[in-house]
Amino acid sequence: MKLTVCIGSSCHLKGSRQIVEEFQTLIEENHIEDKIELTGTFCLGECQDDVSVKIDDEIFNLAPANARSFFEKEILSRLK
């Protein structure tokens, strides 16, 4: 699974760094380093919303406070 977080200027200001760090921690905690490719990109074209996160080809928008629940709901559930 490819997990991409926008790190462009708009998303950076909205907390993309915190989301990347939280995802890195959650990937390690769940021992799924071999199942997820975590990458960053500059702009997914969703600048009007929260931080843009892409799972394979599907784009989501989330705030740093929701990173853990998003990870559990959208990422872990897809890996089961």
Contacts in CASP RR format, 6 or more apart in sequence:
PFRMAT RR
TARGET T0000
AUTHOR 0000-0000-0000
METHOD contacts of the structure
MODEL  1
MKLTVCIGSSCHLKGSRQIVEEFQTLIEENHIEDKIELTGTFCLGECQDD
VSVKIDDEIFNLAPANARSFFEKEILSRLK
1 35 0 8 1.000
1 36 0 8 1.000
1 37 0 8 1.000
1 55 0 8 1.000
1 56 0 8 1.000
1 75 0 8 1.000
1 78 0 8 1.000
1 79 0 8 1.000
2 36 0 8 1.000
2 37 0 8 1.000
2 39 0 8 1.000
2 54 0 8 1.000
2 55 0 8 1.000
2 56 0 8 1.000
3 23 0 8 1.000
3 36 0 8 1.000
3 37 0 8 1.000
3 38 0 8 1.000
3 39 0 8 1.000
3 53 0 8 1.000
3 54 0 8 1.000
3 55 0 8 1.000
3 75 0 8 1.000
4 38 0 8 1.000
4 39 0 8 1.000
4 40 0 8 1.000
4 41 0 8 1.000
4 44 0 8 1.000
4 53 0 8 1.000
4 54 0 8 1.000
5 11 0 8 1.000
5 16 0 8 1.000
5 19 0 8 1.000
5 20 0 8 1.000
5 23 0 8 1.000
5 38 0 8 1.000
5 39 0 8 1.000
5 40 0 8 1.000
5 41 0 8 1.000
5 51 0 8 1.000
5 52 0 8 1.000
5 53 0 8 1.000
5 54 0 8 1.000
6 16 0 8 1.000
6 40 0 8 1.000
6 41 0 8 1.000
6 42 0 8 1.000
6 43 0 8 1.000
6 44 0 8 1.000
6 45 0 8 1.000
6 46 0 8 1.000
6 51 0 8 1.000
6 52 0 8 1.000
6 53 0 8 1.000
6 54 0 8 1.000
7 16 0 8 1.000
7 17 0 8 1.000
7 20 0 8 1.000
7 40 0 8 1.000
7 41 0 8 1.000
7 42 0 8 1.000
8 16 0 8 1.000
8 41 0 8 1.000
8 42 0 8 1.000
8 43 0 8 1.000
10 43 0 8 1.000
10 47 0 8 1.000
11 43 0 8 1.000
11 47 0 8 1.000
11 51 0 8 1.000
11 52 0 8 1.000
14 50 0 8 1.000
14 51 0 8 1.000
14 63 0 8 1.000
14 64 0 8 1.000
15 51 0 8 1.000
15 63 0 8 1.000
15 64 0 8 1.000
16 51 0 8 1.000
18 64 0 8 1.000
18 67 0 8 1.000
19 51 0 8 1.000
19 53 0 8 1.000
19 62 0 8 1.000
19 64 0 8 1.000
19 67 0 8 1.000
20 38 0 8 1.000
20 40 0 8 1.000
22 64 0 8 1.000
22 67 0 8 1.000
22 68 0 8 1.000
22 71 0 8 1.000
23 38 0 8 1.000
23 67 0 8 1.000
23 71 0 8 1.000
24 38 0 8 1.000
26 67 0 8 1.000
26 68 0 8 1.000
26 71 0 8 1.000
26 75 0 8 1.000
27 33 0 8 1.000
27 36 0 8 1.000
27 38 0 8 1.000
30 76 0 8 1.000
32 79 0 8 1.000
35 79 0 8 1.000
36 75 0 8 1.000
36 79 0 8 1.000
41 54 0 8 1.000
43 52 0 8 1.000
44 52 0 8 1.000
44 54 0 8 1.000
44 59 0 8 1.000
45 52 0 8 1.000
46 52 0 8 1.000
46 59 0 8 1.000
46 61 0 8 1.000
49 61 0 8 1.000
50 61 0 8 1.000
50 62 0 8 1.000
50 63 0 8 1.000
51 61 0 8 1.000
51 62 0 8 1.000
51 63 0 8 1.000
51 64 0 8 1.000
52 59 0 8 1.000
52 60 0 8 1.000
52 61 0 8 1.000
53 59 0 8 1.000
53 60 0 8 1.000
53 61 0 8 1.000
53 62 0 8 1.000
53 70 0 8 1.000
54 60 0 8 1.000
55 74 0 8 1.000
55 75 0 8 1.000
55 78 0 8 1.000
60 70 0 8 1.000
60 74 0 8 1.000
62 70 0 8 1.000
END
